[in-house]
Amino acid sequence: AQGCGPPPATPPVAEKGGPCRDDALAAFVGKPVSAELGAEMLKASGARTLRWGGPGMAMTMDYRQDRLTVA
C-alpha cells in the first residue's frame, strides 16, 4: 500500500482540502477490497478522494494531499 503521499524525499505540495493522514491505516492492510472498506479508509485517513490500484496497474505519479492511494 502506498499510503497518503509521495516517498519522503518528495516535498509536499499545498492544496485546498483536508490532508490525508496515514497513521490510522495500518489496520486495513490485508483486508479484501470493497466499497465499504474504501469508505472506512477515507474516514480514517481524512482524505477527500480514494484511488485504488491493482497489481501492475499504471498510475500517474502526481501528488495530491487530499487523495488516498491504495495499491
N, C-alpha and C positions, 0 to 999 in steps of 0.2 A: 504494500500500500504506500502510496506516495505521500499522503497527508495533505496538509493545508498549504504548503508553499513550496518554493524552489529549494534547491540544495542550499546549505548555509552560506556558500561563497557568493550567492547572488543577492544583491541588496534588495530590500522590499520596495515596492512601488506604491505610493499613496493613491488610494482610490476612495470614492464615496461608497458607503455601505459598511456593514459590520465586518471586521476582520475575522477570518477563520481561525479557530483555536484547536490545536490537535491534542491537547493534554488529556482529554476525556475519551479519545477514540480507540485506545488500546483494547477496550472491552469488546470491540466489534471485529477484531481480527479473527479470521477463520469461520465466520458465520456465513450461511448461504445468502446469496443476493436476493433481495425482494424490495418491493416498493415500501413496505413497512420499515425495513431496515434502513433504507435510504432516508426516510423521514426522521427516524430516530437519530441517525448520524448528523443530519442537518441541524436538528435541535441541539445535540450535544456539542457540535462544533461552532454554532453561531453563524455559519456560512449562509449566504443568500442562495447559492445555486450548488448543484451537485453534478459532477461529471463522472460517469462510470467508464472504465477502460478494461477491455478484455486482454487476455494473453496475446502478445504480439501485435496488438492494435496500435496503429499510428495515431499520435496525438500531437497537437501543437504544443510548443513549449512556452506559450505566453503565460505570464504570471498574473493572476487576479487574486487580490487579497480577500475577496468575498466568495471565492469558489473553493469547494472541497473536491479534490480529485481522488477517486478510489480506483486502484488498479489491482 
